[in-house]
């Protein structure tokens, strides 16, 4: 079995978002053949979807896993279900959202999974935590994320430059 390096995005804006993200990270770490290697810490941002919902808490984790992408997605959805995820409206509030952002150097396009995640370079609450974990990270089939964004070190330090007001919100105590 080959172990793959995978980046997972997490987001929550209801039912104790910080706790939801921490619990999801612990659940990911408990998956068969999977270890959480690093986390970005918490990030806070305005909602991408409807504005009549609370701000989001987001994070990205780097994992090493022997699971195949399809199996990992299924297990992520099971974690969401166990943590009370209800899909009531598009881009609406949620207890937890878990997205496979990058899966090794693979490019995957199925009905249920697209990797690299199509929103990586458009969502500061995804790319800022990713760049914190690995400033040189490359997007398979494209280029280095920082080049894709025309990355500026000041972007990380000045949240007023980001689309959703994304700002660092603290370390994750695991």
C-alpha positions in Angstrom: 0.0 0.0 0.0 1.2 3.5 -0.9 0.9 6.3 1.5 -0.2 9.6 0.0 0.1 13.2 1.3 -3.3 14.8 1.3 -4.6 18.2 2.3 -8.1 18.4 3.8 -10.1 21.7 4.3 -12.4 22.0 7.3 -15.0 24.6 8.0 -17.8 25.2 10.6 -20.0 28.1 11.6 -22.5 26.5 14.0 -22.6 24.2 17.0 -19.3 25.2 18.5 -17.1 25.6 15.3 -13.8 25.4 17.1 -14.8 22.1 18.8 -16.3 20.8 15.5 -13.0 21.3 13.7 -10.9 19.9 16.5 -13.2 16.8 16.6 -13.0 16.3 12.9 -9.2 16.5 12.9 -9.2 13.8 15.7 -11.6 11.7 13.6 -9.3 12.0 10.5 -6.3 11.0 12.6 -8.3 7.9 13.7 -9.0 6.7 10.2 -7.3 3.4 9.2 -3.8 4.0 7.8 -4.1 7.7 8.3 -2.0 10.2 10.4 -2.6 14.0 10.7 0.9 15.4 10.1 0.2 19.1 10.6 -2.6 21.7 10.9 -2.8 25.3 9.8 -4.4 26.6 13.0 -7.8 28.2 13.0 -8.9 30.9 10.5 -12.0 33.1 10.7 -13.8 34.4 7.7 -17.0 35.8 6.5 -19.4 33.3 4.8 -19.0 32.6 1.1 -22.7 32.0 0.7 -25.8 33.6 2.2 -24.8 36.5 4.4 -27.5 35.8 7.1 -25.3 33.2 8.8 -22.4 33.4 11.3 -18.8 33.8 10.3 -16.9 30.6 9.6 -14.0 29.0 11.4 -11.7 27.1 8.9 -8.5 25.1 8.9 -6.5 22.9 6.6 -4.7 19.7 7.7 -2.0 17.8 6.0 -2.4 14.0 6.4 -0.6 10.9 5.3 -3.0 8.1 4.3 -3.0 4.7 2.8 -6.7 5.2 1.8 -7.7 5.7 -1.8 -9.3 9.0 -2.6 -12.8 7.6 -3.1 -12.6 5.8 0.3 -11.2 8.9 2.0 -14.1 11.0 0.6 -16.6 8.5 1.9 -15.0 8.5 5.4 -15.0 12.3 5.4 -18.7 12.3 4.7 -19.2 9.8 7.5 -17.4 12.1 9.9 -19.6 15.0 8.7 -22.7 12.9 9.3 -21.6 11.9 12.8 -20.9 15.5 13.7 -24.4 16.5 12.7 -23.9 17.9 9.2 -27.2 18.9 7.6 -27.4 20.2 4.0 -30.2 22.7 4.2 -29.1 25.2 1.5 -26.2 25.8 -0.8 -23.3 27.3 0.9 -25.4 27.6 4.1 -24.5 27.2 7.7 -23.0 23.8 8.8 -21.7 22.1 11.8 -18.8 20.7 9.8 -17.6 20.6 6.2 -14.7 18.4 5.2 -13.2 18.8 1.7 -10.4 16.8 0.0 -8.4 19.7 -1.4 -5.3 17.9 -2.8 -4.6 14.2 -3.0 -0.9 13.6 -3.6 -0.1 14.8 -7.2 -3.4 13.3 -8.5 -6.0 15.0 -10.7 -9.4 13.3 -10.1 -12.7 14.2 -11.7 -15.7 12.1 -10.9 -19.4 12.8 -10.1 -18.5 13.0 -6.4 -14.9 14.2 -6.2 -12.8 16.8 -8.0 -9.2 17.1 -7.0 -7.5 19.5 -6.9 -10.6 21.2 -5.3 -11.8 23.8 -7.8 -12.1 26.6 -5.2 -8.5 26.5 -3.9 -7.3 29.6 -5.6 -10.5 31.6 -5.2 -11.1 31.2 -1.5 -8.7 32.9 0.9 -10.0 30.7 3.7 -8.5 27.8 1.8 -5.4 29.2 0.2 -4.1 31.1 3.3 -4.1 28.0 5.6 -2.6 25.9 2.7 0.2 28.4 2.2 0.8 28.5 5.9 1.4 24.7 5.9 3.5 24.8 2.7 4.4 28.1 1.1 5.8 26.2 -2.0 2.8 23.9 -2.4 2.0 23.1 -6.1 -1.5 22.5 -7.6 -1.3 19.4 -9.8 -1.9 20.3 -13.5 -1.3 24.0 -12.8 1.6 25.5 -10.9 2.8 26.6 -7.5 -0.2 28.0 -5.6 1.7 31.2 -4.7 2.3 31.8 -8.4 -1.3 31.0 -9.3 -2.3 33.7 -6.8 0.5 36.1 -7.5 1.1 35.6 -3.8 2.2 38.4 -1.7 3.6 37.8 1.8 1.6 40.9 3.0 -1.7 39.1 2.1 -1.2 36.7 5.1 -0.5 39.6 7.4 -3.3 42.0 6.2 -6.7 40.3 6.2 -8.2 43.5 4.6 -6.6 42.3 1.3 -8.5 39.0 1.4 -11.9 38.2 -0.3 -13.7 37.0 2.8 -11.7 38.8 5.5 -9.9 35.7 6.4 -7.6 36.0 9.4 -5.7 33.7 11.6 -7.7 32.9 14.7 -5.3 30.7 16.8 -3.6 27.4 17.2 -5.5 24.1 17.3 -4.7 22.3 20.6 -4.8 18.7 19.7 
